[in-house]
Amino acid sequence: MSIEKNIETVKDFFAAIGRGDREALLALTAEDIEWIIPGKDWPLAGTRHGHAGLADLLETASTSTETSTEPREFVAQGDRVLVVGFARGKIKATNKAFEDDWIFAITLRDGKLASIREYIDTQALARASQMGASGPG
């Protein structure tokens, strides 16, 4: 696939996330997709595999967070697209807000997203997920 087509596919993926369109997300991803979200102590951290893992991630996201994601820049080379963006939202369980500058490193295969690795502010998300009083910070 061309670099332009890869960028368009990734833009379509983010548009589907914004609409909450699960069917479109599944159509845009490889059946063996791997999605890695680093960190611990917050609901979305972990590695998900395949369409079942993607469906689980989407369900966890919709029940645990309210977020708006804004992809701002797309940088592509070959089958890789890096997306630079910003998100803000809150963790529903704690009602704590977060802001997060992020980069998604996406690899495409045969016109579909095959892997996603997020580079995010894991501490901001973990802090927003903590129940009760927090220490100095």
Short mmCIF file of the C-alpha atoms (twelve columns), coordinates in Angstrom:
data_MODEL
# 
_entry.id   MODEL 
# 
loop_
_atom_site.group_PDB 
_atom_site.id 
_atom_site.type_symbol 
_atom_site.label_atom_id 
_atom_site.label_alt_id 
_atom_site.label_comp_id 
_atom_site.label_asym_id 
_atom_site.label_seq_id 
_atom_site.Cartn_x 
_atom_site.Cartn_y 
_atom_site.Cartn_z 
_atom_site.pdbx_PDB_model_num 
ATOM 1   C CA . MET A 1   0.000   0.000   0.000  1 
ATOM 2   C CA . SER A 2   1.111   3.547   -0.596 1 
ATOM 3   C CA . ILE A 3   2.115   5.848   2.233  1 
ATOM 4   C CA . GLU A 4   -0.868  8.078   1.394  1 
ATOM 5   C CA . LYS A 5   -3.266  5.117   1.570  1 
ATOM 6   C CA . ASN A 6   -1.760  4.015   4.897  1 
ATOM 7   C CA . ILE A 7   -2.278  7.504   6.355  1 
ATOM 8   C CA . GLU A 8   -5.865  7.547   5.062  1 
ATOM 9   C CA . THR A 9   -6.546  4.148   6.667  1 
ATOM 10  C CA . VAL A 10  -5.169  5.371   10.011 1 
ATOM 11  C CA . LYS A 11  -7.255  8.560   9.764  1 
ATOM 12  C CA . ASP A 12  -10.323 6.396   9.077  1 
ATOM 13  C CA . PHE A 13  -9.433  4.347   12.190 1 
ATOM 14  C CA . PHE A 14  -9.316  7.449   14.400 1 
ATOM 15  C CA . ALA A 15  -12.564 8.728   12.877 1 
ATOM 16  C CA . ALA A 16  -14.203 5.386   13.724 1 
ATOM 17  C CA . ILE A 17  -12.905 5.665   17.307 1 
ATOM 18  C CA . GLY A 18  -14.415 9.144   17.535 1 
ATOM 19  C CA . ARG A 19  -17.789 7.834   16.303 1 
ATOM 20  C CA . GLY A 20  -17.646 4.737   18.497 1 
ATOM 21  C CA . ASP A 21  -18.069 2.631   15.332 1 
ATOM 22  C CA . ARG A 22  -16.917 -0.843  16.373 1 
ATOM 23  C CA . GLU A 23  -17.773 -2.460  13.047 1 
ATOM 24  C CA . ALA A 24  -15.590 0.025   11.163 1 
ATOM 25  C CA . LEU A 25  -12.755 -0.502  13.654 1 
ATOM 26  C CA . LEU A 26  -12.875 -4.260  13.139 1 
ATOM 27  C CA . ALA A 27  -12.962 -3.793  9.353  1 
ATOM 28  C CA . LEU A 28  -9.855  -1.594  9.493  1 
ATOM 29  C CA . THR A 29  -7.788  -3.943  11.663 1 
ATOM 30  C CA . ALA A 30  -6.083  -7.248  10.943 1 
ATOM 31  C CA . GLU A 31  -7.658  -10.249 12.650 1 
ATOM 32  C CA . ASP A 32  -4.411  -10.796 14.571 1 
ATOM 33  C CA . ILE A 33  -3.920  -7.164  15.605 1 
ATOM 34  C CA . GLU A 34  -1.773  -6.510  18.656 1 
ATOM 35  C CA . TRP A 35  -2.462  -3.339  20.672 1 
ATOM 36  C CA . ILE A 36  0.016   -2.477  23.427 1 
ATOM 37  C CA . ILE A 37  -0.832  0.153   26.035 1 
ATOM 38  C CA . PRO A 38  1.986   0.526   28.559 1 
ATOM 39  C CA . GLY A 39  1.643   1.006   32.272 1 
ATOM 40  C CA . LYS A 40  -0.188  -0.436  35.206 1 
ATOM 41  C CA . ASP A 41  -2.709  0.753   37.772 1 
ATOM 42  C CA . TRP A 42  -5.196  2.003   35.195 1 
ATOM 43  C CA . PRO A 43  -7.930  0.169   33.302 1 
ATOM 44  C CA . LEU A 44  -6.614  0.229   29.723 1 
ATOM 45  C CA . ALA A 45  -3.011  -0.847  30.366 1 
ATOM 46  C CA . GLY A 46  -1.939  -4.137  28.845 1 
ATOM 47  C CA . THR A 47  -1.569  -5.979  25.573 1 
ATOM 48  C CA . ARG A 48  -4.619  -7.060  23.578 1 
ATOM 49  C CA . HIS A 49  -4.563  -9.541  20.705 1 
ATOM 50  C CA . GLY A 50  -6.954  -10.090 17.811 1 
ATOM 51  C CA . HIS A 51  -10.446 -8.803  17.238 1 
ATOM 52  C CA . ALA A 52  -11.566 -10.263 20.588 1 
ATOM 53  C CA . GLY A 53  -8.854  -8.260  22.359 1 
ATOM 54  C CA . LEU A 54  -9.829  -5.147  20.433 1 
ATOM 55  C CA . ALA A 55  -13.489 -5.625  21.383 1 
ATOM 56  C CA . ASP A 56  -12.443 -6.065  25.037 1 
ATOM 57  C CA . LEU A 57  -10.349 -2.891  24.904 1 
ATOM 58  C CA . LEU A 58  -13.208 -0.899  23.392 1 
ATOM 59  C CA . GLU A 59  -15.641 -2.187  26.012 1 
ATOM 60  C CA . THR A 60  -13.215 -1.432  28.861 1 
ATOM 61  C CA . ALA A 61  -12.602 2.043   27.458 1 
ATOM 62  C CA . SER A 62  -16.309 2.848   27.173 1 
ATOM 63  C CA . THR A 63  -17.091 1.675   30.705 1 
ATOM 64  C CA . SER A 64  -14.015 3.102   32.455 1 
ATOM 65  C CA . THR A 65  -13.181 6.397   30.748 1 
ATOM 66  C CA . GLU A 66  -14.679 9.420   29.107 1 
ATOM 67  C CA . THR A 67  -12.161 10.789  26.653 1 
ATOM 68  C CA . SER A 68  -11.752 12.908  23.584 1 
ATOM 69  C CA . THR A 69  -8.808  12.071  21.374 1 
ATOM 70  C CA . GLU A 70  -7.335  14.512  18.906 1 
ATOM 71  C CA . PRO A 71  -4.810  13.176  16.395 1 
ATOM 72  C CA . ARG A 72  -2.757  16.182  15.303 1 
ATOM 73  C CA . GLU A 73  0.002   14.907  13.038 1 
ATOM 74  C CA . PHE A 74  0.560   11.843  10.850 1 
ATOM 75  C CA . VAL A 75  4.113   10.837  9.903  1 
ATOM 76  C CA . ALA A 76  4.528   7.838   7.623  1 
ATOM 77  C CA . GLN A 77  7.304   5.746   6.153  1 
ATOM 78  C CA . GLY A 78  6.691   2.448   4.425  1 
ATOM 79  C CA . ASP A 79  4.145   0.414   6.389  1 
ATOM 80  C CA . ARG A 80  4.517   2.538   9.560  1 
ATOM 81  C CA . VAL A 81  2.430   5.535   10.577 1 
ATOM 82  C CA . LEU A 82  3.200   7.568   13.688 1 
ATOM 83  C CA . VAL A 83  0.309   9.620   14.985 1 
ATOM 84  C CA . VAL A 84  1.008   12.498  17.373 1 
ATOM 85  C CA . GLY A 85  -1.979  13.612  19.372 1 
ATOM 86  C CA . PHE A 86  -3.590  14.820  22.549 1 
ATOM 87  C CA . ALA A 87  -6.347  13.410  24.736 1 
ATOM 88  C CA . ARG A 88  -8.275  14.683  27.695 1 
ATOM 89  C CA . GLY A 89  -10.895 12.987  29.740 1 
ATOM 90  C CA . LYS A 90  -11.679 11.417  33.058 1 
ATOM 91  C CA . ILE A 91  -11.604 8.056   34.725 1 
ATOM 92  C CA . LYS A 92  -15.218 7.232   35.589 1 
ATOM 93  C CA . ALA A 93  -14.466 5.276   38.777 1 
ATOM 94  C CA . THR A 94  -12.609 8.190   40.379 1 
ATOM 95  C CA . ASN A 95  -14.124 11.107  38.452 1 
ATOM 96  C CA . LYS A 96  -10.541 12.408  38.122 1 
ATOM 97  C CA . ALA A 97  -9.534  14.255  34.963 1 
ATOM 98  C CA . PHE A 98  -6.428  13.625  32.904 1 
ATOM 99  C CA . GLU A 99  -4.605  15.190  29.976 1 
ATOM 100 C CA . ASP A 100 -2.309  13.121  27.842 1 
ATOM 101 C CA . ASP A 101 0.057   13.918  24.977 1 
ATOM 102 C CA . TRP A 102 0.554   10.694  23.053 1 
ATOM 103 C CA . ILE A 103 2.105   8.999   20.044 1 
ATOM 104 C CA . PHE A 104 0.695   5.880   18.429 1 
ATOM 105 C CA . ALA A 105 3.191   3.807   16.449 1 
ATOM 106 C CA . ILE A 106 1.059   1.866   13.978 1 
ATOM 107 C CA . THR A 107 2.152   -0.854  11.571 1 
ATOM 108 C CA . LEU A 108 -0.101  -1.740  8.653  1 
ATOM 109 C CA . ARG A 109 -0.209  -5.001  6.739  1 
ATOM 110 C CA . ASP A 110 -2.279  -5.565  3.598  1 
ATOM 111 C CA . GLY A 111 -4.090  -2.259  4.131  1 
ATOM 112 C CA . LYS A 112 -5.139  -2.986  7.738  1 
ATOM 113 C CA . LEU A 113 -3.765  -1.980  11.124 1 
ATOM 114 C CA . ALA A 114 -1.681  -4.926  12.346 1 
ATOM 115 C CA . SER A 115 -0.104  -3.448  15.469 1 
ATOM 116 C CA . ILE A 116 -0.499  -0.393  17.651 1 
ATOM 117 C CA . ARG A 117 1.961   0.640   20.323 1 
ATOM 118 C CA . GLU A 118 0.937   3.648   22.409 1 
ATOM 119 C CA . TYR A 119 3.462   6.021   23.935 1 
ATOM 120 C CA . ILE A 120 1.443   7.908   26.520 1 
ATOM 121 C CA . ASP A 121 1.651   9.684   29.862 1 
ATOM 122 C CA . THR A 122 1.056   6.553   31.914 1 
ATOM 123 C CA . GLN A 123 1.574   8.393   35.210 1 
ATOM 124 C CA . ALA A 124 -1.164  10.926  34.449 1 
ATOM 125 C CA . LEU A 125 -3.562  8.087   33.693 1 
ATOM 126 C CA . ALA A 126 -2.504  6.039   36.720 1 
ATOM 127 C CA . ARG A 127 -2.922  9.090   38.991 1 
ATOM 128 C CA . ALA A 128 -6.401  9.692   37.623 1 
ATOM 129 C CA . SER A 129 -7.233  6.035   38.292 1 
ATOM 130 C CA . GLN A 130 -6.134  6.051   41.952 1 
ATOM 131 C CA . MET A 131 -8.909  5.907   44.494 1 
ATOM 132 C CA . GLY A 132 -8.764  7.946   47.679 1 
ATOM 133 C CA . ALA A 133 -6.165  10.456  48.767 1 
ATOM 134 C CA . SER A 134 -3.023  10.779  46.750 1 
ATOM 135 C CA . GLY A 135 0.395   11.692  48.014 1 
ATOM 136 C CA . PRO A 136 2.428   14.740  47.042 1 
ATOM 137 C CA . GLY A 137 2.889   15.106  43.369 1 
# 
